[in-house]
C-alpha cells in the first residue's frame, strides 16, 4: 500500500510539473468576448477577402428528438469549385497533410468546396459561463482544470492543452442517446457494419446541477454503450466515468464481455488500445476525434490558419443517404461531403519522453467557432503520416451543439478506412434522454446483462 501511495504522489508531482507556466488572460483581453470575439472566443469578423464570412449565429429552433440536422439555405448551396489531383498545388496551402495525401494518391478523390457559413451558436448560459471562465479557469496540471464552471474552459487559450479542454468539455446537451453505426471499409469498397447504442449524462456542461472542474473534483460525463450487431459482438458493454485527472484520479472504465458474463474494471479503455469491435481501426482516444488524458503528449499551440475542412455536413448525415452509397474503394464517396474554408486553431501534440503511443505526433485542426477538431493528421514513430481523421462537422440548432456525422479514419498503410457516428439508416440523436445517476454503475450494468 505504501508503494501505491508513493506512486500516486509521484504521479501528482509529475502532473503539476506538466502545468504550463502561462500568463493569465487579462481583464482587457476577456472584455473582447462578445465584442471583437464571439462569446466562446472566435473572431467575429470576416477574413480579408470575405471568403470566410462574419459570424452570424443561428437561433435555437427544432426538436431535441427525432430530427436530423438540416438547414434549407445551406443545403441548397452549389459548390464554388472542386479540388482534384490536377489542381492540388493551387490549394495546397489551405489543405491538411491528410487531404493532400488522399488527393495525390487517388485519382478518384476530390473535394467539393462550398460557400462558407458560420451559423454555430450556443445557449446564453454557455456564453455567460464561458466569459466568466476566461478570468477564473486555469490548468493546475495538464489534466487538471481548476475553477471552471459549465462553459468552455479557455475561450482565449494560451496553450494547446487549454484548447483540447475546450473540446473535451464542450456543451452537448444535458444527456443523449445515440444510435452509432460503424463501418470498416475494405480496399474493394465492401464493408462490415457494427451497430452500437450509446447513452450519456453530462455533468459539467449541463443545465442540471452542473459540477465544476476543480483540483479535487472533475467529473464531466458518464457513458454507457451496448453493441447490438453483428451477432459475434452483440452484448458487449462499456461503462465509463470520465473525470479530469490522470491515473487513479481520472477515467474509470468497465467492460462487460458476453463470453465471461460479468463486468470487470478495464484500465485498457484508454489511449491507443483498440475500441472493442473495431478490429483495431479506432483507438479509444479517437472517439469524438480525440478524448482521454493529455499526459502522454506535449501540446503546442501552433496558431491559427485558414483551412478547408468538412463543414455543415447535413447531406452526408441525412437519412436519404444509405450506408452503401457512402462506401467506395479506398475512400468515402466524395460526391457526398461538403467542404468549406474556415479559420482553425492548429495544435501539435508530440510524444513526451518516457511515454509511448502508436502516434508519435498528432496535428489537430479545431474549428474556431465550436472548438471541434474537424481534422487530425496522425504520424507514426518513424515520422510518416500513418492515419488521417476527418470529422464531418454538423451543427444541431435544436440543442445548439456541434459534432461529427460521420467521423472517418483513413489508414494509409492498409488502404482501409473506418466510419463511425452514422445514424442515416437508424434514428437521429435523442437529446431528451437523461438517465438516473445509478444507471451508470457497474452493478446496474451487470443486472441489465441478465435481461
Secondary structure, DSSP 8 states (H G I E B T S, - for coil): -HHHHHHHHHHHHHHHHTS-------HHHHTTBTTTB-TTS-B-S--TTSSS---------S-SSS-----HHHHT---SEEE-TTTHHHHGGGS-HHHHHHHHH-TT--EEE----------HHHHHHHHHHHHH-EEEETTEEESB-SS-S-SS-SSHHHHHHHHHT----SEEEEEEEEEEE-TTS-EEEEEEEEEEEESSSSSSS---B-SS--EEEEEEEEEEESTTTTT-EEEEEEESSSGGGS-EEEEEETTTTEEEE-TTSSTTSB-TTSTTSSBGGGTTSS-S--TTEEEEEEEEEEEEEE-S-TTTTSTTS-HHHHEETTEE-TTT--EEEEEEEEEEEEE-TT---S-SEEEEEEETTT--EEEEEEE-TTS-EEEEEEEEEEEETTTTEEEEEEEEEEETTTS-EEEEEE-TTS---BTT----GGGGSHHHHHHHTT-
